[in-house]
Amino acid sequence: MKLALFDLDHTLLPLDSDYSWGQFTVDIGWRDAETHTRANDAFYEQYKAGTLDINAYIRFSVAPLAEHGVERSDAAHRRFMDEVIRPAMRPQALDLVRQHQAAGDQVVIVTATNEFVTRPIAQAFGVSELIAIELERDPQGNPTGGIRGTPSFREGKVVRVEQWLAARGLGWADVTHSSFYSDSLNDLPLLEKVREPVATNPDERLRAIAIDRGWRILNLFE
């Protein structure tokens, strides 16, 4: 197997889908603008600094889903895709994914954003394999605010990729080539694990590490 792994936010997308979804819930009246934006901005700064409490963030971010139920949440997400995500998708990112697929690579999106937000986005990129934060749900299918299994965040991305491989009877030794595209220092554990790390639209700290280690730097978005 040749494995091409992609982070999503600020890597394939020129935005943060989790942050943008939060702002979208404000726009449609699901949350108070001032209260939500203040908390959302604080969590986002923690993420960029590498200090995010992922469990606290998930409790915060999925609260509207439980309040409004599965059908209304799914309908809202369809609007989110049409109004926010699809207009932001860039041809060069789609082309990069398709190049790996055409080369016979197994493409997987590996993201620290939850599966409710990201599964339709992965599908829009033509990627069927998604490793995202899995949400605990009640019997009605509403998120409880908890995380199911290991969160695909920081070192957890390595764990989840290994679980994904193991579910197919494989391990890293069975992967003849592996690449991972990411913008964030949070993804350093998985970047260090693959054969070909690609710092993609990297933040300043990741760019410095990539330059120091001679990693490829790819700027998809200007």
Beta strands, then each sheet from edge to edge (+ up, - down):
strand 1: 2-6
strand 2: 106-114
strand 3: 129-137
strand 4: 143-148
strand 5: 177-182
strand 6: 196-200
strand 7: 216-218
sheet 1: 4+ 3- 2- 1- 5- 6- 7-
end
